[in-house]
Amino acid sequence: MADTTEKKDSVNFPCQAYEDWKNEVDLPMTLMKGTKGMQEAGQFYLPAEEAESTTSYSNRKARSVLLNVFKRTIHKMSGEVFSKDIVESDDMSDDIKELMLDVNLEGKDITSFSRSIFAKALAAGIVHVLVDYPDLRIQENENGNKQFYDEDTKEWTPFTKERQKAKGFRPYWVVVPGENLIGWRGNVVNGRYMLTQLRIREYTDEPDGEWGTKTVQRVRVLEPGKYAVYIRSGREGDKNTWIIEKEGTTTLDFIPFCTFMPGEEMTKLTAMSPLDDLAYLNLMHWQSSSDQRNILHYARLVIYFGKLLDEAGDEDTGQLVVGANKMIHTTSPEGDFKIVEPTGKSIESGRMDLQDLEKQMALFGLTYMLPKTGTTTATERALDSSENDSALKSWSVGFENFLDTLVDYTGIWLGNEPGKSGTLTVNKEFRTFLRDVEPRILLEGFVKGLLSKQLVFEEFKRRDLIRSDYDFATLLSELENEARSSINDFSNLGGTFLGAAGTQPEK
C-alpha cells in the first residue's frame, strides 16, 4: 500500500483504495450476520431475474431463509478448540495472571476473549490485537529512569510497577478489525518483519446535544515509542483533512501489535477467510433455497384454466365465481374448466440439489477437523487418530503462539524482561468431536466403495468399537454363516406358505 503521509499538523490519510475494497460486500462477514445480513445484501448475492418486478423480488427475498452452515462450522471449530480452558504456565507471575481474568477491561477472561477472536479470525481470515496502555505523559529523568506526570499530584513520579498498580495503570488488549487497519509501514530486522508505523481507524460514540449521541472517527498513528491521535479538522467543506488531537510517548521501543492469520495471506496484514470456499457453497445453497422456496410458493397456489365459459358467470355480476356450493357450467360443447398443477419434477430436482449442497457443506467443514491427507495412502492417513494433524490443530498451535506474544507484550508494559512473562496452553485435542463423527465417515466411505471392509473393521477396532480379541477372519466366517442361515430360513418360510395354500412340495 502506497504511503505518502508526512508528519505535520494536518494530513490527508491515503486510505481510500483500501476503504473501497472493504466496502464491497464481504461474503464471509455477511454470512456471519445470518439471514438478515444476506437479505440486506440484496441483489449482490441474490440477483433479480430478468423482468422480475420490484414487488416480486422483494417478496422472494423476504421468503428466503439462510441455512447458515458457514457460521455453524466456525462456532463448532471454536467450540472444539476452547472446550477446555486455556492453561497458564507455572512461571507466569501473579500480576499477569490477574490481568488474564479481564484482558480487555470489559470483563472477558483469557478463554472467552480468545474464543471470540478465534471465531473472528476464521471468518475474516485475520485478526489483530493491540496491547494498549492508558495515555500518560512519560519522560526520562537525568539518570535515564522513566517517570510519568501524575495528574493528581501534578508532579513527575517514578514509573515503577508498584506505582502503576497503585494508580490502576495496566495494559489491556484491544481487538482491531481488519477494516479499521488503514495503513502500515515496516521493514525486516534480523530476519523478522517489524512494524515502524501503524494507522488505525477508531470510532467512539459521544454526546450530541442534550440527549443525542454521535459517532466520532479518529485515526491513531503508532510508532515505536510514540503515538498521535488525529481527528477531522471540522472546517466547512473539508472532510479529508485531519489534525492532531493529542500525542505522546510510550515506554516501548516497538509497536505492541500482533496478528493471527489462519487465512490465505493477501498482504502482510490482510488475508482471505480459510473457509472462503465453504462460504461460496453456502451462497449456492442460499440462492438455490430461495428458488426452491419461491417455486413451492407458486406451486401451492391454485391456478385455474377455463375455456368458453362466457355463460358460466354469476347472474348478477356476470363474473365467474369459484368456490364451495358453486357450479361451473357452459352451453358450449368445447367448454372446459380445470385446475393446472405442476408435475413436481423441477421441485424434486431442487430438493435434491439442496440436499447435495448440504452434504457438501457438512463434509467440507469436517475436512478442517480431520487429519491432513496426501495423495498416497490418503485413506489410512485421514483415519489415523493417533496424531490429529488437522488444519484446526495447526490453527490452534498458531493461535497459542499469538497469545504468547500478547502475554510477552503485556509483561514488557509492566517492566518484565522479554520472554519472562510465562506462556499459555491452548487445547489441541479434538477427540470428543471426532469420536462421534468418524464411525459415520467410515461407514459412508465403505458404502461408496472408497474404503474396504477390512479397513473399516480395523479402524472400528482401533477406536475400541469392536472387541480387541476379535479378528477379521472370524467376522467374515460369521457373516457367511448368517447369510446361509438367512437363505435356509427363507426357503423354509416359502415351504410353509406353499403348504398353507394346500400344495405340498414334491418329494
Rosetta blueprint (number, residue, H / E / L):
1 M L
2 A L
3 D L
4 T L
5 T L
6 E L
7 K L
8 K L
9 D L
10 S E
11 V E
12 N L
13 F L
14 P L
15 C L
16 Q H
17 A H
18 Y H
19 E H
20 D H
21 W H
22 K H
23 N H
24 E L
25 V L
26 D L
27 L H
28 P H
29 M H
30 T H
31 L H
32 M L
33 K L
34 G H
35 T H
36 K H
37 G H
38 M H
39 Q H
40 E H
41 A H
42 G H
43 Q H
44 F H
45 Y L
46 L L
47 P L
48 A L
49 E L
50 E L
51 A L
52 E L
53 S L
54 T H
55 T H
56 S H
57 Y H
58 S H
59 N H
60 R H
61 K H
62 A H
63 R H
64 S L
65 V L
66 L L
67 L L
68 N L
69 V H
70 F H
71 K H
72 R H
73 T H
74 I H
75 H H
76 K H
77 M H
78 S H
79 G H
80 E H
81 V H
82 F L
83 S L
84 K L
85 D L
86 I L
87 V E
88 E E
89 S L
90 D L
91 D L
92 M L
93 S L
94 D H
95 D H
96 I H
97 K H
98 E H
99 L H
100 M L
101 L L
102 D L
103 V L
104 N L
105 L L
106 E L
107 G L
108 K L
109 D L
110 I H
111 T H
112 S H
113 F H
114 S H
115 R H
116 S H
117 I H
118 F H
119 A H
120 K H
121 A H
122 L H
123 A H
124 A H
125 G L
126 I L
127 V E
128 H E
129 V E
130 L E
131 V E
132 D E
133 Y L
134 P L
135 D L
136 L L
137 R L
138 I E
139 Q E
140 E E
141 N L
142 E L
143 N L
144 G L
145 N L
146 K E
147 Q E
148 F E
149 Y E
150 D E
151 E L
152 D L
153 T L
154 K L
155 E E
156 W E
157 T E
158 P E
159 F L
160 T L
161 K H
162 E H
163 R H
164 Q H
165 K H
166 A H
167 K H
168 G L
169 F L
170 R L
171 P L
172 Y E
173 W E
174 V E
175 V E
176 V E
177 P L
178 G H
179 E H
180 N H
181 L E
182 I E
183 G E
184 W E
185 R E
186 G E
187 N E
188 V E
189 V E
190 N L
191 G L
192 R E
193 Y E
194 M E
195 L E
196 T E
197 Q E
198 L E
199 R E
200 I E
201 R E
202 E E
203 Y E
204 T E
205 D E
206 E E
207 P E
208 D E
209 G L
210 E L
211 W L
212 G E
213 T E
214 K E
215 T E
216 V E
217 Q E
218 R E
219 V E
220 R E
221 V E
222 L E
223 E E
224 P L
225 G L
226 K E
227 Y E
228 A E
229 V E
230 Y E
231 I E
232 R E
233 S L
234 G L
235 R L
236 E L
237 G L
238 D L
239 K L
240 N L
241 T L
242 W E
243 I E
244 I E
245 E E
246 K E
247 E E
248 G E
249 T E
250 T L
251 T L
252 L L
253 D L
254 F L
255 I L
256 P L
257 F E
258 C E
259 T E
260 F E
261 M L
262 P L
263 G L
264 E E
265 E E
266 M E
267 T E
268 K L
269 L L
270 T E
271 A E
272 M E
273 S L
274 P L
275 L L
276 D H
277 D H
278 L H
279 A H
280 Y H
281 L H
282 N H
283 L H
284 M H
285 H H
286 W H
287 Q H
288 S H
289 S H
290 S H
291 D H
292 Q H
293 R H
294 N H
295 I H
296 L H
297 H H
298 Y H
299 A H
300 R H
301 L L
302 V L
303 I E
304 Y E
305 F E
306 G E
307 K E
308 L L
309 L L
310 D L
311 E L
312 A L
313 G L
314 D L
315 E L
316 D L
317 T L
318 G L
319 Q L
320 L L
321 V L
322 V L
323 G L
324 A L
325 N L
326 K L
327 M L
328 I L
329 H L
330 T L
331 T L
332 S L
333 P L
334 E L
335 G L
336 D E
337 F E
338 K E
339 I E
340 V E
341 E L
342 P L
343 T L
344 G L
345 K H
346 S H
347 I H
348 E H
349 S H
350 G H
351 R H
352 M H
353 D H
354 L H
355 Q H
356 D H
357 L H
358 E H
359 K H
360 Q H
361 M H
362 A H
363 L H
364 F H
365 G H
366 L H
367 T H
368 Y L
369 M L
370 L L
371 P E
372 K L
373 T L
374 G L
375 T L
376 T L
377 T L
378 A H
379 T H
380 E H
381 R H
382 A H
383 L L
384 D L
385 S L
386 S L
387 E L
388 N L
389 D L
390 S E
391 A H
392 L H
393 K H
394 S H
395 W H
396 S H
397 V H
398 G H
399 F H
400 E H
401 N H
402 F H
403 L H
404 D H
405 T H
406 L H
407 V H
408 D H
409 Y H
410 T H
411 G H
412 I H
413 W H
414 L L
415 G L
416 N L
417 E L
418 P L
419 G L
420 K L
421 S L
422 G L
423 T L
424 L E
425 T E
426 V L
427 N L
428 K L
429 E L
430 F L
431 R H
432 T H
433 F H
434 L H
435 R H
436 D H
437 V H
438 E H
439 P H
440 R H
441 I H
442 L H
443 L H
444 E H
445 G H
446 F H
447 V H
448 K L
449 G L
450 L L
451 L L
452 S L
453 K H
454 Q H
455 L H
456 V H
457 F H
458 E H
459 E H
460 F H
461 K H
462 R H
463 R L
464 D L
465 L L
466 I L
467 R L
468 S L
469 D L
470 Y L
471 D L
472 F H
473 A H
474 T H
475 L H
476 L H
477 S H
478 E H
479 L H
480 E H
481 N H
482 E H
483 A H
484 R H
485 S H
486 S H
487 I H
488 N H
489 D H
490 F H
491 S H
492 N H
493 L H
494 G H
495 G H
496 T H
497 F H
498 L H
499 G H
500 A H
501 A L
502 G L
503 T L
504 Q L
505 P L
506 E L
507 K L
